[in-house]
Every structure is written in C-alpha cells, then in structure tokens.
Amino acid sequence: MALEQEFICPLPAGIHARPASALEEVVRRYTSEVTLLNRRTQRSANGKSILAMVGTDVRLGDACVFTVSGPDEREALAELSAFLRDKFPHCDAPLAPAKSAAAAPLSPCLREAGATIYRGQPVVPGIGLGCVVQFGKFSVSPALPRNGVADTAREWQQLEAALGKLDATCERRLATAKGIEAALVTVHRSIARDVDFRGSLRAAVTERQRTAAGAIEETEAQFSGMLAASGNPMLRERALDIQDICLQLLREIYGDAARAADVKLTADAVVVAESLTPGQFLALDRNFLKGLVLASAGGTSHTVILARSFNIPTLAGVPDLPGIQCAGQEVVVDAEAGALVTNLTAAARRYYVLEERRVLGRRARLKVVSARDAVTKDGQRMEIAANISTAGEAAGAFESGAEGIGLFRTEMLFLDRPAPPDEHEQFESYRTVLAAANGRPVVIRTLDVGGDKPLAYLDLPAEENPFLGRRAVRIYPEFEALFRTQIRALVRASASGKLRVMIPMIATVDEARWVRKIIGEEQQKCAAEHIAFDPAMPVGAMIEVPAAALAVEALSRELDFFSVGSNDLLQYFMAADRMNAQLAVLSNPLQPAFLRLLKWIADAARAQQKEISLCGEMGGQVRFLPLLAGMGLNKISAAAPAVAGLKAELSRLNQAACQELLKAALKCATADEVAALLEQFSAQTSMPLLETDLVIVECDAPTKEEAIKQGVDRLFVLGRTDDSLAVEDAVWRREATYSTGFGHGFAIPHCQTDAVRFNSLVLLKLKSPVAWNSLDGQPVRVVILLAIRAAQSAGTTHMQVLAKLARKIMDDDFRAELERENEPARLGAIFQKIF
Amino acid sequence: MKLVAVTACPTGIAHTYMAAAQLEKTAKKLGHTIKVETQGAMGIENELSQADVDAADAVILATDIAIEQEERFSRARKIQVPVQAALKDPEAIFAKLK
C-alpha cells in the first residue's frame, strides 16, 4: 500500500536544483518508489530524479504530495516527513534581490550619434568592440541520421558508454576543478547520472528506434522545454546545463561530425546569443572575445560568473535579441551604460574613442599613485590591501596597486560542491596567492560558514537565527578534521611566503586558545614529517563580535593581529540586519557609538603593539577614509578596484587633521552630525576649484554634446567624479531649462550634483566653434563648465568665487583676455586673479 | 531713474549673478541708479529693504523661479522678465520702464 505525505512548498525560489538534490539524497537510499506530485501544475516526477522534480515547477506555496511505495516505504516516509518538516524549509539560501532594472541615463553624445541602441543590463562592466558572432540555439547537425536503428541494443550501449565516459570525465575534472568550475561539473555529473534523463534517452532508442543523435535531440527538447516553461529564471538557466551535456554526448559519439554547430573566433568578436552554455563559453578563444550579449541570464548564471572572472564585458536581458539584425557587423557592447550599439556611425565610434580615452586616462593617472606606497601627506604609512575570494583574483589585485592581500575568503573553495577540497587542493590555492604576492603579506581567513551559507557535506541543522548561531570558529571543534585539513594546508603553504592566518567570529579567549592549540599541533606534525613551514606564521582574529572588541587586550596574549570585519561588527553592535533596507539608518557606520567602538579597538590593539586593520565594506569607501586614518589603523583592505582610489585619497590627507576630525566626530550625538562634519572636512580638504589639468585648449569637439562630455570626462580622469554619466546627465537636465550659451561665443554649462566629489571648473577652448543654441544665435568657442557638489553649495567660499566669476564673465575685457590666451597655466592664472 | 531689481535662476550658480552684473552695467550706461538683490546658491545677497523698494521708481524682477519675500514688491511698479532677457537685451527692459 502506498503512503503519502502532503506538504506546501516553503521555499521562495521553489524546488530548483539545490532543494531537489537535497530531496533526492534523502530518498535514494530506499528501494521504494517515490513520486512527487505538484497539485498546481499536475506534473509528477520520480523522486529519485533531480531533473524530473525540478521539472514539476514547484513554486513557493504550491501544494504537493510525495507518494512512497515499496518494501521499505514506512522508513522512507518517516525520514522524508522529518526532512520536509525540519530541514527542507532551510535547505536553500534566499535569492539575492534583483538588481534595479532602471537603466542609467545615456550620454546625449551617444544618443544623438545616429547609431542603433538596444538597452540591456550590464552584468560584467567594461566596453568591447568586435564583429558579431551569433550563437544559435542548441541544434544537432542536420547531417546526422535520427531514425531507423536496426540494432537498438548496440545503439544504446554506445550511448550508455558515452554517458559513462562523461561521468568519468566529470569525476576526473572534479579532482582538480575549483570554485565555480567545480560547481558546474557537479551539476553536469548529476545530470549524466539522472535516472529520468537516462531513461528518456534509453526509451527513445530501444522503444522508438531512434539513433543516439535522435535520442539526444528529443531528450534535450523535452528537458529544456520543461525547465524553460517554468517561470523560474534559475530553472531556465539549468536548461543550459542540459544543453551542455547533450553537446558533450554528441561529440563523444560522433566526433567531428557533431562539431558543425561549433563556433571558432578568428578576430575580435562580440558573441551574441540567446543563451550560452558555460561549456560553450569556455570553448571560445578568449583572445578574441571582446564582449558578450545574452538575451537572458541572471547574475547567478554560471556563464556570467565565468565571464566576470575573465573580465569579459557582458550585457544581459537585451529584449528581442533574435530580432536584432547585426550578424557579422562590428558592434559595441557597452556594459558601462548598459547598451548594445549597432549600425555604428562615425559619431558613435568617436564616442567610444572618447570612452576609451576616459577610462585609460583615469587608469594611467591612478597607475602613478598605485605604484607608490600608501602614505598620508604628512608621512603616515597605512597599508592598502585587497580582499579576494578566489586565488585567481590575486594577480589582478596586485596589478591594481594592492600592497598585500588583506582578506582571502576561503569559502569559495568549499561552497557548491559535494565534498570539501582536500589538503592538496587547498595548498595549491593558497600557494597561488602567495606566488602572486611575491613576498607581500597575505591574510587567509579560515572557513567562515554556518547556517547562512550551508554546505551539503556539513549537514548543519537549520537554525532560527543563523547569524547568531553556529558558524565559523564555533563549528570548528565539531568538524575538527575539516579544520585541521585547512590548517595543515595553510601551515604547509606558509613556507612559500608571508602568510598570516585569520580566524573568523572569535568571541572569547577560549576559542583563540583552542585554535592556537590545533595550529601548534599541526605545525608539530609537519615538523615531525620534515615538511617545511614558517614557525612564526602570525595568527589573528577578525573582530566582528562586539565581545571580541572588548577583549582585545586578553586576546593579544594569544594572537598576533586583528582585523575589524566592519559589516558584521556593525550589524551585531547595532543589532540591525544589514540586509534589511528598512534598518539602513542603524546600519550606518557613521553612528557615533560605532565609531567609538572602532576607536576603542584600534587603541587597545595599539596598546598591545598588535597590528590592527579593517577589511569590511566601510574600508572601500573614500569618504570614510579620513575617519579611519584618524584612528591610526595599520591597514585597510578593500575590493581590488577601490585600492588605487584609496591610495590617491590617502596621499591627499593629513594624519593630524584626520585625528582632529575623528575627535570631533566622536563627540557627535548623531550619524547626521558626523556626516555633516565629514562633508565640511571634505570641503576644507577638497581639490582646488580649478587646476591646470582642468584647462583644455585646442579642444577637438565637433558638437555641444561632445564638448560637455569631454569636460565631464576630464573630471572623471582627475578623480573628481566616479560617475561621469550622472554628472553629464545633471548638466543636460540643467541645459533643458534653457541654453547656457549666453552670447559672445561663450557658454557656461553647469550643474549641482553629489555625483561630483569636489566643486570643479573645467575650461574648454574649442578648436572650432560649435552651435549651442545661444541667446545671440552665435556658435560657442569658450566653454566654462561648473560642476558643484550639491551638499556643499550653500554658503561656501567656492560659491562666492563662482558668483564673482559669473559677474566677471559679463565683462567684455575679461572675455577678451580669455579669448587671447592659449596657454593652460596662464589661462588658469587669469581665473586665479578673480578668485 | 532710481531702480531696484531681483535676479534668481533655477540652479543659482551662474545666471543669477550674470544677470545682476548685466543689469548693473546697463543701468550705469543709461544713467540710472540700481540696486540688485541676488537670490542664488549663496542665499539672498545685497538684500533690498522695504525702504529701498519704496524709494525706487520701479522694480525689475529677472527671475525664473518663485522668489523669497515677494510681498515687499506688492505695491511697487514692477516689470517681470525671464533671466535670459536680462542677459540678451537688457536695454529693452529699461526701455519698457520709460
């Protein structure tokens, strides 16, 4: 007699691959047949097939029933029921919130360029130019026969052998694959092993005399269709994995005959595809791959994650992609503004020449700073290091000017795989980073997982409140073998560089002592085995639990350094979930009490002569840097792209002034008061309104649009804005009220926006006059662009200067002087006179 | 003539002050006296008192936005023009006052 268990799906993302594989793991140990029925879709599936269960399209709130029948049905049902009740609701991490779909404003310079523009969601930033190579949908070469197999047994044998080989290949690759690649291969292996997938192939051959090609085609259509039909974007992406497997099977069986659909890049190319499998992506020659345009792909798709790791500018969510006629054409993937630009005109090409100049200009300027040591104007040293999540990011981080790796999160090595990485895999990963570091310090944080980042092989029970539950150092004693493996890999790696080990979530001295004991034991074992290691390898703690913040003195007797994890410390200290947007006021690092806590930690560490750094998001934002510098931190570690900007900002700061600022901030009662203080400080220490580099003579701009863009781009190059599109947009919004060409060949475009960091004046003397819709109808030769920081506009000295300038500009002699002079420094001096 | 004026533009960064300068320059050229109040990013500057307004033969409001303390001019003879007019052809504004 069959037994039944009803349930309502509690998972926000429904039953996709991860929950399905958790269910499959429960039932596969039993011989009974298990069937899942989704009452809403009326689809049922074999409970031992992950794919089939995924295909029933179970969404949040769907009423479902499991039917179990067979010799061990009672036991199977009991376990399944318990699983559904206790673990199932917590077996899936919640979906990341969707990015806002609002497209950034386009530069009028591009909008008016006459090219065709399709908007899309930038998922990997950058700009790429190349000829379009279109990827069709999955297809089986028409040359291959589909039907009429005489010896069906032999045909199936061949197909089964190919499946077996695929499985073996996956196994082999899993031995060396890391991170995202390992996750991908795991998914592929589960498909190759899936009972329904195999059953479908087999039935096509043995029951309908289809050839292997015919069976693969049919099965692909069946499963992809099933997944694509679900409204769930995560499931649609799994269809790509099915296609990947089917392509591999075809190649295995037919060799070159199946390769008709392959694409080979021979020149700079932009690949346009409705979808692209990770396998197809990896097969592309990345020397020629300049950009990627996908009709659909969320930020979580494996292809997008791969594109990100290889820095390929990628645009997704371009609607009606198949309808876009651009095959063979040279196009631009603009994953800065979020646009695919086809039918390139001379003006559009010019725009992208300017874009390249803008990005390279900023990079070249930062290069000078990033090559130098990070130091304040008055000589205070503060190391600026980078945070990374995979070993592969290390080399790029050092190229961006990082002086060390301040935080290597090792979770990526452990996530999304069926078993933890072994000692060798970890050792290799750590050594890769140390090699890239070339003698510079590398801080590696031990595994930080728990209820919020579940690992299948740890099988941690779900908790009411995972952030306050068993995670990081708190689970090490229970999974001692796992921890010892990581420590041993770290101890061994310590022989090849300046490695430091950092322990997450330390709250008590007992925890620190326990970790020290394990590390000591692993070091002794290595010594006994004559394995080289650094006996002085420093061991430190993340300060993210408020209790640890107040135990720095005692912890200093056990540990060598501390690093503030500002994200967690802030949320634990303020008792405010940082993912909860409604609590953003509390999750503000400028809360005076939080600043006092940071200062306390820094002072306590210094008193014990221990290094103190900060590696949370707070460290990546230049506006907070004066406060952190004022605390006298030894190091800040931030995302690699932020490093050069932090170094540049630090070189403008005066340590003594930062200390004064901090002193004042610590006396503030509210976060708003601190913010106002910071704004005031930033105004005092701002760059001058005008510098010689802001004077552009002989400016080659054929239109008003381009003149404005060139002016704004200069602000970007000089680090006065990080968002040139926003500044340009603000200028054009002002321009929309009425033209700023006030006559006599002069224009004074301007804006008030917080997208500029400092009040700025750009002077452009145009090579040839451009139409500006001026009051006197005359074209413009001299452009004075004013970009004012909105938060600083009221009553500052800059505003007085600008009011004076605006009056002065009506003076015929002043304008004549500006017209006559053509040397940037002297032009600057003419303005200085009125300032 | 004895005149007073107020200038105010949407962002208050440039045109407010340019218009003020232009009105002062033109008044001087035409032999009038003028006091110009600016309402810009700096707030109100060179503020007109009620006595200033009452003593004036006319008020020029070269403004594109609602201004503060408009009630000062409720009884005065006034002319309202866009800021641009003060930049483009200020003499035409003075001509209208004759």
Boltz contact constraints between the chains, C-beta under 6 A:
constraints:
  - contact:
      token1: [A, 734]
      token2: [B, 11]
      max_distance: 6.0
  - contact:
      token1: [A, 737]
      token2: [B, 10]
      max_distance: 6.0
  - contact:
      token1: [A, 738]
      token2: [B, 84]
      max_distance: 6.0
  - contact:
      token1: [A, 742]
      token2: [B, 87]
      max_distance: 6.0
  - contact:
      token1: [A, 748]
      token2: [B, 14]
      max_distance: 6.0
  - contact:
      token1: [A, 750]
      token2: [B, 13]
      max_distance: 6.0
  - contact:
      token1: [A, 750]
      token2: [B, 14]
      max_distance: 6.0
  - contact:
      token1: [A, 752]
      token2: [B, 11]
      max_distance: 6.0
  - contact:
      token1: [A, 775]
      token2: [B, 87]
      max_distance: 6.0
  - contact:
      token1: [A, 775]
      token2: [B, 88]
      max_distance: 6.0
  - contact:
      token1: [A, 786]
      token2: [B, 13]
      max_distance: 6.0
  - contact:
      token1: [A, 788]
      token2: [B, 13]
      max_distance: 6.0
  - contact:
      token1: [A, 793]
      token2: [B, 41]
      max_distance: 6.0
  - contact:
      token1: [A, 799]
      token2: [B, 41]
      max_distance: 6.0
  - contact:
      token1: [A, 799]
      token2: [B, 42]
      max_distance: 6.0
  - contact:
      token1: [A, 802]
      token2: [B, 13]
      max_distance: 6.0
  - contact:
      token1: [A, 803]
      token2: [B, 17]
      max_distance: 6.0
  - contact:
      token1: [A, 803]
      token2: [B, 42]
      max_distance: 6.0
  - contact:
      token1: [A, 806]
      token2: [B, 14]
      max_distance: 6.0
  - contact:
      token1: [A, 806]
      token2: [B, 17]
      max_distance: 6.0
  - contact:
      token1: [A, 806]
      token2: [B, 18]
      max_distance: 6.0
  - contact:
      token1: [A, 807]
      token2: [B, 17]
      max_distance: 6.0
  - contact:
      token1: [A, 807]
      token2: [B, 21]
      max_distance: 6.0
  - contact:
      token1: [A, 810]
      token2: [B, 18]
      max_distance: 6.0
  - contact:
      token1: [A, 810]
      token2: [B, 21]
      max_distance: 6.0
  - contact:
      token1: [A, 810]
      token2: [B, 22]
      max_distance: 6.0
